[in-house]
Amino acid sequence: MMILRPIQESDYPALLNIAHESGHGFTSLPVNEELLQKKIARSVASFGKQADKPFDEGYLFVLEDTETGEVVGTSGIEAAVGLDDAFYHYHLSKVIHSSRTLNVYKAVDILTLCNDYTGATELCTLFLKDGYRKGSNGKLLSRSRFMFINQHRARFAETVIAEMRGVSNEQGESPFWQWLEEHFFSMDFPTADYLTGIGQKVFIAELMPKYPIYVNLLSEEAQAVIGEVHDNTRPAIELLKSEGFTFNGYVDIFDAGPTVEAKVSNIRTVCNSEKRTVKIGDSQGGFPVMVANDKLVDYRAAVIELTLSDDNEITLAPHVAAALKVEEGDQVSLVKI
């Protein structure tokens, strides 16, 4: 059985292994032992904190195979970005160059450095090991965060964003960054990506071009990857699109990967979720349903095959109820997969 739960201090070796496996471009999990330990400690503190509005909390979840005890994936939520450190994007927009006298009219794409998503809640750190990219595992790892946000709305902003990994090759080279490196920086993409991941972002403010960049001045290779995702990220962005997330022209400043956004109240999982009361008993199979308890520190979510009745109850087998940390009479949220 696959269970999603908050990360624990004992999960550090598994998180380090995931950081190694995730590779270049996965900014939120740099291979840095001290930083990863701090991320875990911050998450544990965030789950245990009393909060009535989003601030600097960071929630990190892991997906555990209960049969083996192996941690096979991770996902996270940043309650509010950019409140204690600037949060940068490029915004893709247009300017018009026209002259009636010369009968010239031309629309030109530009990239403008901005901090427009300051204060938004961010979905982050989504990674699932190769052997487990099947069934409902990816959906559980991603969509269970929407259940958590919905159950603890005061802890999160109304706008939710997700930065999608942009195009880079196996050596970690990004066509977009190569153009920036050539004209503005003297460091390669993996180094810049790593520095950002460990929180050293001052070089962005110091060296990033502060005036709009005309897209047609970029190399053809750099232009081609603006707003495009890494092949490994395609399932993730398709899932978010199916949830109602949209791309509104914001891209990552390093690899030009797209950032997508949605209002919490418009997210499909949030709109379609319902509350039911737990009954413990024999549970017959049916169709896959994602079930989550309403706890904080003891949050649990799983995908279970169930037949739903017309009443407001849900019958869970004893071992499933134990895994979800619920008892008879407790409330759970569920949504059909």
N, C-alpha and C positions, 0 to 999 in steps of 0.2 A: 504494500500500500504506500502511496506517495502522500506525504504530509508536508504542508508549508507551515513554517513556524518562525518566530523571531530568532535571530542569531544568538548564540551563547558564546561565552569565553572559550569553551572547549572546542568550538568550531574553527579555531584559528588555523590549524594545519590544513583543513579542507579548503578554507578561503584562500590560503596561500597557494594551494594547488590550482584552484580556479583562476587565480590571478596569472599564474604561469601559462595556463592553457588558453586564456582569453586572447593573448597576443597584443600587437600594436593597435592603437586606436581605441582601446577600451580604457578611457581616461580615468574612470572612477575606481578602477582596481589596478593601480600601479604595483609592480613587484617591489615592494618596500615593506619589510617586516614591521618596522616601528609604526608606519602609517596604517597598515592593516590592523594592527592591534588597537590603535587609537580609534579606528573606524568601528571596531567591534565594541569597544568601551563606550563610545558615543552613542551607538545604537541601544545598548543595554540601558544607559542612562535616560535616553529619550523615551523608551517604552515605560520606564518607571517614573517618569516626570508627570506632575500635574500641569496640564496646559489647557487654556481656554482660547488661545489664538496661535496661529503658526508663527514660529520664529526660527531658531537655529537647530531644530530637532532633525535628526536623520535616522530613519527606520530601515534596518537591513533584515531581510528575510532569507531563509535557506529552504531548499526543497530536499527532504530526507526520504530515502527509501527505507521504510521501517523494517523490511525483511533483512536487510544487510546492515542498517545503521549508517550507510554511506550518504554523505551530503553531495548531491549531484547538480545543484544549481543555486543561483542566488538572484535576488531582485531587491530593489530598494526604493524608498521615497524620501526626497528632501522636502521638508515642510514648507520652506520659503527660501528661495534662492536670492542671492545678491544683497542681503541685508547687512552682512558684516564684511563682504568682499565683493567687488564689482563683478557682475555676471554679463559677459559680452556675447554679442551675436553680430553677424552682418545681416542687414536687411536688404533684400533684393527688390528694387523698385525701378521706376522709369523716369527719365527726364526727356523733355521735348526740345529739340533744336529746330527752330523754324524761322523762315524769312519769307514774307509775302512778296517782298521786292524781288527776291531771287527765285521764288517759287520752289522753296526747299522746305520739306517737312520730314523730320527723322526722329523716331523714338529710340532712345538708347537706354539699355539696362545699366544700372549702377548698384554698387554694394556700399552700404553706409554702416560704419561701426556704431553700435547702439547698446543700450541697457534696458530695452523695452520690457523684458520679462522679469524685472526686479519685483520680488514679492510673490511670484508664482510658485506653485507646488510642482516639483519635478519628479517624474518617474525615471529611475536610473538603475545602473548596475545589474542589468538583466543578462544572465548568462546561464546556459544549460549545456551540460556535457554532451558530447557527440552521441554516445550510446543511449542517451535518454531522450533524444529529439524525436519522439514518437508519441502516438496516442494523444492524451489530453495534458501531458506534462507541461508543454509550453504555455497552454492556455491557463493552467492552474498557476504557474509561476508569475504570469503577467496579470491576469484578470482578478486574481485574489486581492491584489492591491486596491482595486476599485471597491471591493467589498469592505476592506479595512477603512478606506477613506470615507465611505458612506456611513459606516458605523461610528466614526469619530470625526464628524464634519468640522467641529470647532477647531481641530488641530491643523486644518489644511485650508489653503486658499480656494477660491471658486474656480480659478483658472489652473488647469493642469497641463504641463508640457512634457515632452519627451524628446531628447536629442538623439537622433539616429546616427549611427556610425557611418562616416562617409567612405568614399572609395580610396583604398590603398592596396598596394601589392603585398606579396608575402614577405618582402624585406622591410615593410612598414613605410614605404615611400608613397606620399600623396601627391598627385599631379597639381592640386591646388596649392599645397604648401610649397612645392618646388618653385612655383612662380614667386610666392611671397619671399621665400628664402633667398632667391636670386636677387631680388630688388630691395628687400628691407631687413633681412635677418642673416645671421651667419651661423645658424644651427639647423640640423636636420629635423625632420618631422618626429621621429621617435623621441628625440631629446626634448623638443618643445612640448610634445604630448605628455611626457613623463613629468616635466617640471610643473605643468598645469595640474596633473594628478596629485602631486604631493603638496599643492597649495602655493607654489612659487609663481604667482601670476603677474608680478610687478613689471616684468619685461613686456607684457602685452601693452600696458598703458604707455610704456616708454618707447616702444619700437613700432607698434602697429600704425599703419597710415591713418591719420586722423581725418583726412578728407575723403570724400566718396571716390571709389575706384570704378572707372569705366570698364565694364565687363569686356567690351570688344578690344581692350588693350591687353587682356590676359592672353596667355598661350592658348591654342586650340584645345590642348589636353586639359588645361585648368578649366576652361569654359565648359567643357563636356561633362564635368563631374559636379557642377554646382547643383545642389538639391538632389543628388543621386546617393543611393545607399550602397554599402558594402554587400556583397552577395550573401554573407552570413546573416545579414540584418533584414533581408527581405521578408522572412516570415513574421518578424516582430512588427515591421511597419504595416504589413497587410492586416495583422490582427488589430493594431491600433486604429487603422482606417475603418475596419468593420465595427469598431466601438464608437465611431463618430469623430475621431480626431482628424484634423485638417491641416494642410501645409499652407501657411500664409506668408511665405517669402523669407522666413528667417533661416539662416544657415550657420553652421559652425565656423568659427574664425580660422580653424586649422585645416580641416579637410573638406569644408563646404557641405557636409552632410546636413540633411533637412531637420528642422525642429518642427514637430507637430503639436497641436494644442486642442483642448476641448474644455468646455465648462463642465463641472462635476455633474450638474443636473441634466446634462445632455448625453452623458456616457451611457451606452446601451446596457452594460451590466448593472449600473446604478438604477436605471429606469425599469429594468425588468426583474430586479431582485425582489424577493418577498420574504416576510417573516413567518416562521412556523414554530410550533411548540414540539419539543422532542418527546417521543415515546420510545422506550427501550423494548425490543422484541425481535421476532423473526422478520427479516427484511428480504423481500423478493427482488430479484434483479429487474431492470427495466431499461431506462435510457440514462445517459450520463448527466449528473447534476453536480454543480459545485456547491458545497456546503461550507459555511464558515460560522464559527461561534462569534459572540459579540464582546470577547474579552480583549484586554490590551497586552499585558505581559504574557499571558497564556493564550494569545491568539493562535488559532489553528484553522486550516482550510484544507479541503480534500475534494477530489472528484470521485463520486460514488454512483454506481448504477442503482437507480431507485424507481419504483412505481409510486407516483404521487397520488394521494387521495384528494377528494374534493373538499375536505375539511381543512382546518388550519394546523394540522399536525403532520409530523414526519416521523416515520418509524425507522430507527437505527439499530443495527445489530450491536450487541454489547461491546465487541472489540472495536467497532467503528466509533461508538460513542466515547469509549475510553481514549481512543487516539485523538478525537476532537475535543477532549476535555469537557464534555457536557454530560449532564445527568437528566433524568426524566423531569420534565417540566421546564427545562431551560429553553430560551429562545435562540434560534439560529437563523441566519440568512441563507437563502439559496437562490440559484439561478440556473436555468437549463443551459447546457453547453451547446 
